[in-house]
Amino acid sequence: MSKALILIAACFCLTACGLAETGAAAAAAGASKAEEIKQAKQTEARIQQQVEAANHEAAKQRQQAEADGQ
């Protein structure tokens, strides 16, 4: 009987370790995804600034071309 209890207790402990490891892996994956999202938002903001700068420059060139044409 005591050998059976020791075996059951050992199995339970190993199962708990597996659950903890799974939880740790999920937390690490979540942190990784959060960092990935943060970087994607930074990239999006940088690209948006570049697009706005290009649009501003194009508007300046159009105005200059219109002024030169008159």
N, C-alpha and C positions, 0 to 999 in steps of 0.2 A: 504494500500500500504506500509506504513512504517513498519507494523508488518511483512509483507512478506520480505522486505529488511533485517530486523533484523534476521529473520529466515534463510534467504539465507546466510547472513554474518556469522551467528553462525555455520551453516553447513560447510561453507568454512573454517573457523578457525579450526574446529574439523578435517576436512579432512587434512588440512595442518599439524596438530599435528600428525596425523597418519603417514603421509609421513615422517616427521622428525623422528618419533620413528622407522619406518622401516629402514630409513637410518642409524640411530644409531645402530640398531641391526645388520645390514649388516656390518658396520664398526667394531663392536665388534667381529663378527664372522670371519671377515677377519684377525683381529689382532690375534685371537686365532689360526687360521690356520697357520699364519706366525710363531707364537711361536712353534707350533707343528712341522712345517717343520724344523725350526732351531734345535730343540731337536733331530729330526730324523737324521739330518746331523751330529750332534755331536755323536750320537750313532753309526752311520755308520763309522765315522772316528775312534772311539774307537775300534770297532770290527775289522776294517782293521789293526790297530796297533797290536791287539792281534793275528791276523792271521799271520802277518809278523813276530812277535816274535816267534810264534810256528814254523813257517817254518825255521827260523834261528836256533832255538834250534834243530830241527830235522836234519838239515844239519850238525850241529856240532856233533850230536850223530852218524850220518852216517860216518863222517870223522874219528871219534874216533874208531868206530867199524872196519873200514877199516884199520886203523893204528894198532889196536890190532890184527887183523887177519894176518898181514904180518910178 
